[in-house]
Amino acid sequence: MITAAQMRAARALTGIDQKTLAERAGVSLPTIQRMEASDGVVRGVVDTLMKVIQALDDVGVELIGENRASERGGRGVRLKAAAAQNPQG
């Protein structure tokens, strides 16, 4: 699973825009825009989600699930549980 916030953060970390992600994943720009505008976990056609996840993996993004350890080294960011539940403070 991937959240909209993870998608936006992954693009920010790698310096790619929505159009580039769409091209790399082989999906339309409006699809990426819809995914990133959603709340929480991105929902959609499984094949499309897998294409986006693979495209992010190809540019060096490791998606880390909640309560999971990172499998590889490298730089990144992660929300603390309290911050994820209460983004205002």
C-alpha positions as a printed NumPy array, in Angstrom:
array([[  0.   ,   0.   ,   0.   ],
       [  1.059,   3.566,  -0.622],
       [ -0.402,   6.767,   0.731],
       [ -0.841,  10.024,  -1.112],
       [  1.596,  11.652,   1.319],
       [  4.2  ,   8.969,   0.54 ],
       [  3.823,   9.644,  -3.169],
       [  4.284,  13.374,  -2.73 ],
       [  7.241,  12.888,  -0.395],
       [  8.855,  10.355,  -2.737],
       [  8.638,  12.8  ,  -5.621],
       [ 10.064,  15.582,  -3.469],
       [ 12.999,  13.429,  -2.334],
       [ 13.842,  12.398,  -5.878],
       [ 13.133,  15.765,  -7.472],
       [ 10.648,  14.527, -10.052],
       [  7.371,  16.185, -10.897],
       [  3.981,  14.556, -11.41 ],
       [  4.373,  14.508, -15.187],
       [  7.704,  12.689, -14.97 ],
       [  6.295,  10.123, -12.543],
       [  3.325,   9.555, -14.85 ],
       [  5.638,   9.033, -17.826],
       [  7.933,   6.66 , -15.915],
       [  4.951,   4.658, -14.648],
       [  3.169,   4.612, -17.998],
       [  0.011,   6.163, -16.587],
       [ -1.742,   9.46 , -17.264],
       [ -0.935,  12.7  , -15.459],
       [ -4.546,  13.002, -14.19 ],
       [ -4.149,   9.543, -12.618],
       [ -1.118,  10.692, -10.619],
       [ -2.926,  13.897,  -9.673],
       [ -5.95 ,  11.936,  -8.419],
       [ -3.749,   9.559,  -6.456],
       [ -1.871,  12.376,  -4.759],
       [ -5.055,  14.305,  -3.986],
       [ -6.636,  11.389,  -2.142],
       [ -6.774,  11.016,   1.641],
       [ -4.735,   8.27 ,   3.23 ],
       [ -4.07 ,   5.073,   1.314],
       [ -4.274,   5.47 ,  -2.443],
       [ -7.023,   3.401,  -3.982],
       [ -7.247,   2.412,  -7.586],
       [ -6.599,  -0.306, -10.099],
       [ -3.974,  -2.649,  -8.668],
       [ -2.026,  -2.735, -11.938],
       [ -1.807,   1.061, -11.97 ],
       [ -0.686,   1.201,  -8.337],
       [  1.993,  -1.395,  -9.028],
       [  3.267,   0.618, -12.013],
       [  3.593,   3.725,  -9.859],
       [  5.308,   1.834,  -7.043],
       [  7.727,   0.258,  -9.538],
       [  8.484,   3.646, -11.101],
       [  9.276,   5.045,  -7.661],
       [ 11.444,   2.023,  -6.891],
       [ 13.287,   2.543, -10.175],
       [ 14.253,   6.086,  -9.133],
       [ 15.506,   4.866,  -5.754],
       [ 12.522,   5.169,  -3.429],
       [ 11.976,   2.608,  -0.695],
       [  8.408,   2.721,   0.567],
       [  8.319,   1.966,   4.276],
       [  5.084,   0.627,   5.685],
       [  3.75 ,   1.694,   9.058],
       [  5.612,   0.03 ,  11.94 ],
       [  8.147,  -1.449,   9.515],
       [ 11.91 ,  -1.103,   9.549],
       [ 13.766,   0.181,   6.534],
       [ 15.32 ,  -2.726,   4.657],
       [ 18.131,  -0.696,   3.11 ],
       [ 20.287,   2.2  ,   4.116],
       [ 19.987,   5.621,   2.621],
       [ 18.489,   8.959,   3.409],
       [ 14.821,   9.56 ,   3.887],
       [ 12.138,  10.843,   6.176],
       [  9.447,   9.241,   8.234],
       [  6.581,  10.681,  10.249],
       [  6.436,   9.847,  13.936],
       [  3.19 ,   8.122,  14.874],
       [  1.897,  11.118,  16.846],
       [  2.688,  13.531,  14.008],
       [  0.948,  11.318,  11.478],
       [ -2.21 ,  11.272,  13.592],
       [ -2.13 ,  14.979,  14.425],
       [ -0.439,  16.955,  11.635],
       [ -1.286,  20.283,  13.329],
       [  0.944,  19.849,  16.303]])
